[in-house]
Amino acid sequence: MPELITVCWANGKPYQPIYGVQGAMEIFNPSEPRVYSTMDALLREIKDRFPSNYIHLGMRKDYLLKIKIFLLFHLIF
């Protein structure tokens, strides 16, 4: 589902990686509503398959604030 991923730009052009800084496409796009239902389904499946109540998402805080807020309010186990 590439439409759920944010396109990275450089020099006014889309899909431009800057090696060591960003890829051509990176994080989930918080402006795409389907990201939230996809994340919900993914994390529910992980919860069903693994016994721990904790999961490390490895997200960068500055990029994914909306997703983290969604997770806090919708997926508290």
Rosetta constraint file for C-alpha pairs under 8 A:
AtomPair CA 1 CA 5 HARMONIC 7.69 0.50
AtomPair CA 4 CA 28 HARMONIC 5.67 0.50
AtomPair CA 4 CA 29 HARMONIC 5.55 0.50
AtomPair CA 4 CA 32 HARMONIC 6.43 0.50
AtomPair CA 4 CA 34 HARMONIC 7.18 0.50
AtomPair CA 4 CA 35 HARMONIC 5.85 0.50
AtomPair CA 5 CA 25 HARMONIC 6.31 0.50
AtomPair CA 5 CA 26 HARMONIC 6.00 0.50
AtomPair CA 5 CA 27 HARMONIC 5.55 0.50
AtomPair CA 5 CA 28 HARMONIC 4.49 0.50
AtomPair CA 5 CA 29 HARMONIC 5.11 0.50
AtomPair CA 6 CA 25 HARMONIC 5.61 0.50
AtomPair CA 6 CA 26 HARMONIC 5.59 0.50
AtomPair CA 6 CA 27 HARMONIC 5.62 0.50
AtomPair CA 6 CA 28 HARMONIC 5.88 0.50
AtomPair CA 6 CA 29 HARMONIC 4.82 0.50
AtomPair CA 7 CA 14 HARMONIC 6.38 0.50
AtomPair CA 7 CA 15 HARMONIC 5.76 0.50
AtomPair CA 7 CA 24 HARMONIC 6.34 0.50
AtomPair CA 7 CA 25 HARMONIC 4.52 0.50
AtomPair CA 7 CA 26 HARMONIC 6.69 0.50
AtomPair CA 8 CA 14 HARMONIC 5.90 0.50
AtomPair CA 8 CA 15 HARMONIC 5.38 0.50
AtomPair CA 8 CA 16 HARMONIC 5.99 0.50
AtomPair CA 8 CA 17 HARMONIC 6.92 0.50
AtomPair CA 8 CA 22 HARMONIC 7.26 0.50
AtomPair CA 8 CA 23 HARMONIC 6.85 0.50
AtomPair CA 8 CA 24 HARMONIC 5.29 0.50
AtomPair CA 8 CA 25 HARMONIC 5.33 0.50
AtomPair CA 8 CA 26 HARMONIC 6.97 0.50
AtomPair CA 9 CA 13 HARMONIC 5.38 0.50
AtomPair CA 9 CA 14 HARMONIC 4.39 0.50
AtomPair CA 9 CA 15 HARMONIC 5.86 0.50
AtomPair CA 9 CA 16 HARMONIC 5.34 0.50
AtomPair CA 9 CA 17 HARMONIC 7.62 0.50
AtomPair CA 9 CA 24 HARMONIC 7.53 0.50
AtomPair CA 10 CA 14 HARMONIC 6.72 0.50
AtomPair CA 10 CA 15 HARMONIC 7.90 0.50
AtomPair CA 10 CA 16 HARMONIC 5.47 0.50
AtomPair CA 10 CA 17 HARMONIC 7.43 0.50
AtomPair CA 10 CA 18 HARMONIC 7.57 0.50
AtomPair CA 14 CA 24 HARMONIC 7.65 0.50
AtomPair CA 15 CA 23 HARMONIC 7.91 0.50
AtomPair CA 15 CA 24 HARMONIC 4.28 0.50
AtomPair CA 15 CA 25 HARMONIC 6.30 0.50
AtomPair CA 16 CA 23 HARMONIC 7.09 0.50
AtomPair CA 16 CA 24 HARMONIC 4.79 0.50
AtomPair CA 17 CA 21 HARMONIC 7.81 0.50
AtomPair CA 17 CA 22 HARMONIC 5.52 0.50
AtomPair CA 17 CA 23 HARMONIC 4.28 0.50
AtomPair CA 17 CA 24 HARMONIC 4.24 0.50
AtomPair CA 17 CA 25 HARMONIC 7.68 0.50
AtomPair CA 18 CA 22 HARMONIC 5.16 0.50
AtomPair CA 18 CA 23 HARMONIC 6.29 0.50
AtomPair CA 18 CA 24 HARMONIC 7.74 0.50
AtomPair CA 19 CA 23 HARMONIC 6.85 0.50
AtomPair CA 22 CA 26 HARMONIC 7.19 0.50
AtomPair CA 27 CA 63 HARMONIC 7.78 0.50
AtomPair CA 27 CA 64 HARMONIC 7.97 0.50
AtomPair CA 28 CA 35 HARMONIC 6.72 0.50
AtomPair CA 28 CA 64 HARMONIC 7.80 0.50
AtomPair CA 29 CA 35 HARMONIC 6.84 0.50
AtomPair CA 30 CA 35 HARMONIC 6.72 0.50
AtomPair CA 30 CA 36 HARMONIC 7.97 0.50
AtomPair CA 30 CA 64 HARMONIC 7.11 0.50
AtomPair CA 30 CA 66 HARMONIC 6.39 0.50
AtomPair CA 30 CA 67 HARMONIC 6.62 0.50
AtomPair CA 32 CA 36 HARMONIC 7.98 0.50
AtomPair CA 33 CA 37 HARMONIC 7.45 0.50
AtomPair CA 34 CA 38 HARMONIC 6.07 0.50
AtomPair CA 35 CA 39 HARMONIC 6.03 0.50
AtomPair CA 36 CA 40 HARMONIC 6.02 0.50
AtomPair CA 36 CA 67 HARMONIC 7.16 0.50
AtomPair CA 36 CA 70 HARMONIC 7.51 0.50
AtomPair CA 37 CA 41 HARMONIC 6.18 0.50
AtomPair CA 38 CA 42 HARMONIC 6.10 0.50
AtomPair CA 39 CA 43 HARMONIC 5.99 0.50
AtomPair CA 40 CA 44 HARMONIC 6.08 0.50
AtomPair CA 40 CA 71 HARMONIC 7.96 0.50
AtomPair CA 40 CA 75 HARMONIC 7.50 0.50
AtomPair CA 41 CA 45 HARMONIC 6.21 0.50
AtomPair CA 42 CA 46 HARMONIC 6.30 0.50
AtomPair CA 43 CA 47 HARMONIC 6.09 0.50
AtomPair CA 44 CA 48 HARMONIC 6.23 0.50
AtomPair CA 45 CA 49 HARMONIC 6.28 0.50
AtomPair CA 46 CA 50 HARMONIC 6.03 0.50
AtomPair CA 47 CA 51 HARMONIC 6.88 0.50
AtomPair CA 47 CA 52 HARMONIC 7.47 0.50
AtomPair CA 47 CA 53 HARMONIC 7.39 0.50
AtomPair CA 53 CA 77 HARMONIC 7.20 0.50
AtomPair CA 59 CA 63 HARMONIC 7.88 0.50
AtomPair CA 59 CA 64 HARMONIC 6.93 0.50
AtomPair CA 60 CA 64 HARMONIC 6.56 0.50
AtomPair CA 61 CA 65 HARMONIC 6.16 0.50
AtomPair CA 64 CA 68 HARMONIC 6.25 0.50
AtomPair CA 65 CA 69 HARMONIC 6.15 0.50
AtomPair CA 66 CA 70 HARMONIC 6.20 0.50
AtomPair CA 67 CA 71 HARMONIC 6.17 0.50
AtomPair CA 68 CA 72 HARMONIC 6.15 0.50
AtomPair CA 69 CA 73 HARMONIC 6.32 0.50
AtomPair CA 70 CA 74 HARMONIC 5.83 0.50
AtomPair CA 70 CA 75 HARMONIC 7.74 0.50
AtomPair CA 71 CA 75 HARMONIC 5.12 0.50
AtomPair CA 71 CA 76 HARMONIC 7.23 0.50
AtomPair CA 72 CA 76 HARMONIC 6.01 0.50
